[in-house]
Amino acid sequence: MREFDVGIVGAGLAGSISATILARAGHRVAIIDPNDTYPDEFRCEKLDFDQIGILRKAGIGDAVLAVATPDRSVWVSRLGHVVEKRASDQLGIDYGTLVNTLRAEFPASVTFIRGKVTAVANSPDRQTITLASGESISVRLVLMASGLSNSLRQSLDMARKDLSVCHSISFGFDVEHAAGDAFPFRALTHFGEHPRSRISYLTLFPIGSRMRANLFLYRPLDDPWLRELRASPEAVLKTEMPRLEALAGPLRILGPVKMRPIDLYATSNYRQPGIVLLGDAFGTACPAAGTGAQKAVIDVDRLCNEYVSRWLATPGMGVEKIASYYDDPVKVASDKRSLARAYRARSMATDQSLFWWAARWASVALGLARWARHGVHDAWHRVRHLFDAPASARSPEPRA
Ligand SMILES: Cc1cc2nc3c(=O)[nH]c(=O)nc-3n(C[C@H](O)[C@H](O)[C@H](O)COP(=O)(O)OP(=O)(O)OC[C@H]3O[C@@H](n4cnc5c(N)ncnc54)[C@H](O)[C@@H]3O)c2cc1C
């Protein structure tokens, strides 16, 4: 049986970053995934600069930056009106490209095993990971980063606790200006124009030379409206977001229109010896709240930079060691924030009570105030720069 310090189940976002951090810390790491190359799946397509900070700490930030597309500036429209135009530091990237870039950065000491994990036998000492091929490997610690897949958790007596089934539905597609013109913005976030539409927002952002669109909304899976949207997306968007065309121009949607419903769930009975859960394997986030990648990256940062080396430095892998990661205040706050934002985003988009109407108008006022403040700040900066500049820079060019 091959032996390692750490066995990582799943080479997605969380697993791949963990493998690099732990191998660079000098640990013997095996990472197991059924696919050599991460497939073209519709998942998170935008990163924030905060996440790049954590990737930089692991020495892999620049590799991701090299294949991502910065949006640089964004227009934000609420209730159908542009309320803000501001600088932005989000990065557009296909999820497959992101994960495959992270995998390409594995240090040579990482052992990648292609295969599906079918069982994990855990104990306060060593753990055994069994693969579908029949091979077993022995490790001191298992990192379960297997995403949405439930079967392994069940085999360990960990139950999935549904918090909100079909909490939101995400759509992803490419768009272009129907008249062939350039869009007047680099990126746009267009919030639902009326809670009746049950749309959280449509976001347009560049990935390479494409304009990508993500649409997040709240409807039951059997709603015939969803079929209509997939069949004639331009017409449905025109009806539900009548002011969009005035901002973006007429849109042509380029197939395929990908759809993913998301359940919000947590996991119970996860405090077990020898194994830790991270990313979606621990609990999901709502894509409309945009916290899934951040939550996964924070899990990795806390676990791999704060705890694993200390745990491996002493014998045993009892539940008291494992518990310190689950009780980590930064992780706990990140999970709480992610759930709170998921419910808040849903209420902002769909709740017709007076409170949430007030909240929607408050967000309009806040956006306008921020825009005005940036405008004043920008004007003040220009005036100051004018006086700071050397005299030669201020005087007109001498005429020939
Ligand atoms: C449609 C959609 C849109 C989203 N949009 C956003 C967004 O805009 N912003 C945001 O922050 N988040 C978003 N998210 C959430 C974000 O994508 C996830 O939270 C994040 O990618 C989770 O990463 P992970 O590493 O936990 O899981 P994954 O990246 O799914 O990795 C799991 C890995 O485990 C492997 N695996 C599974 N089972 C086994 C097994 N038995 N043996 C071996 N390997 C196994 C899989 O092959 C996979 O490689 C979105 C999610 C979806 C679905």
The ligand as an ORCA input file, in Angstrom:
! r2SCAN-3c Opt
* xyz 0 1
  C     -23.608     27.320    -11.818
  C     -22.717     27.764    -10.700
  C     -22.283     29.074    -10.665
  C     -21.470     29.501     -9.629
  N     -21.079     30.808     -9.596
  C     -20.311     31.246     -8.592
  C     -19.874     32.606     -8.549
  O     -20.212     33.410     -9.419
  N     -19.062     32.989     -7.534
  C     -18.671     32.102     -6.569
  O     -17.915     32.490     -5.675
  N     -19.068     30.808     -6.573
  C     -19.883     30.360     -7.555
  N     -20.274     29.052     -7.574
  C     -19.813     28.129     -6.499
  C     -18.390     27.630     -6.732
  O     -18.237     27.223     -8.080
  C     -18.123     26.443     -5.802
  O     -18.437     26.799     -4.475
  C     -16.655     26.009     -5.831
  O     -16.280     25.808     -7.161
  C     -16.471     24.725     -5.015
  O     -15.186     24.177     -5.238
  P     -14.808     22.767     -4.614
  O     -13.361     22.586     -4.787
  O     -15.403     22.608     -3.269
  O     -15.582     21.679     -5.536
  P     -15.309     21.256     -7.060
  O     -14.547     22.276     -7.782
  O     -16.630     20.807     -7.571
  O     -14.347     20.002     -6.954
  C     -14.788     18.719     -6.572
  C     -13.841     17.718     -7.223
  O     -14.036     16.463     -6.577
  C     -13.975     15.444     -7.540
  N     -14.671     14.277     -6.975
  C     -15.982     14.148     -6.672
  N     -16.225     12.917     -6.179
  C     -15.042     12.267     -6.154
  C     -14.646     10.957     -5.742
  N     -15.516     10.085     -5.254
  N     -13.338     10.622     -5.876
  C     -12.424     11.491     -6.372
  N     -12.748     12.739     -6.754
  C     -14.043     13.120     -6.656
  C     -14.667     16.051     -8.758
  O     -14.282     15.373     -9.940
  C     -14.107     17.484     -8.713
  O     -12.918     17.596     -9.448
  C     -21.083     28.590     -8.596
  C     -21.521     27.262     -8.641
  C     -22.320     26.852     -9.684
  C     -22.769     25.410     -9.729
*
